[in-house]
């Protein structure tokens, strides 16, 4: 009887650097699956855990970027060294890389998005970036909605920060795409 109970229990969440990422994420009545997760590091310091949620697991970053379907990226802050200014600066660099430096079509959306990082950021904060077709990217901080920004073009640039050919960190991209 115990063996049956153990076999029917849900799969445990992926744990990265002590952060438990759930196996699923609900977005617009769609149950998204954890595709993969990894650690964003800079100068030998671990900064945050990034998790990618998609309808069906996939290892093609460009296909994820281009998909007009519910998707989510979660950022779990694991360092007290991240400040609002550093997060804004790093995110802006990511947008520039993912768009080849041409932000003209989405500049207003980028500015609005960067405002999300204006208030203090501390160890343990969680940002959810949830793309909903026809709505835009819903941004949450610690479960509180901070607004919905942009459209599919903005989502492509945003998700491109982690999943493009010039990602913020190559091994984080690989982990988010499910490579172990």
C-alpha positions, 0 to 999 in steps of 0.5 A: 500500500505504501509503495502505491502511495509513493508511486502516485505522489506528484513529482517533486519540484526541481531544487536549484541552489536551495530554491524549489521550483514547482513542476507546473505554473498556471497561466491563462487557464494553461498549465505550464511545465517547468522546462528547466532552471539554472543559476545566473552568476556574475563575477563568481557570485550567484545572483538568481535562479531562472526558471522557464515554464512552457506548455510542452517541454522544448529545447529550442530557444528560438522557438520559445522566443517566437511562440505566441502561447502562454509562457513564464520565466521566474527569477528567484533572487538569491543574493543581497548584492543585487540592487535596483540599479544593477538589475535595471542595468543588467536587464537593459544590457540583455534587451540590447543583446537580444534585439541586436541593439535596436529597441526602437519598436519596444523602447516605451515597453522596455522603460515601463518594464525597467520601472518594475525594478525601481523599488528595493530588491532583496534576497528572496524576492521572486519576479514572475514574467508571464506572457499571455497572448493578446494581453502582453507580459504580466509582471509580478513581484512576490505574487503581487501584480505590477502590470502587464507590458507590451505585446508579442514583440516585447515578449520576444525581446524579453525572453531573448535575454535568456534564450537568444543566440546572445543570452545573458549567460550561456549555461543558464540558457542551456539549463532553462532549455532542459540540458542537465 
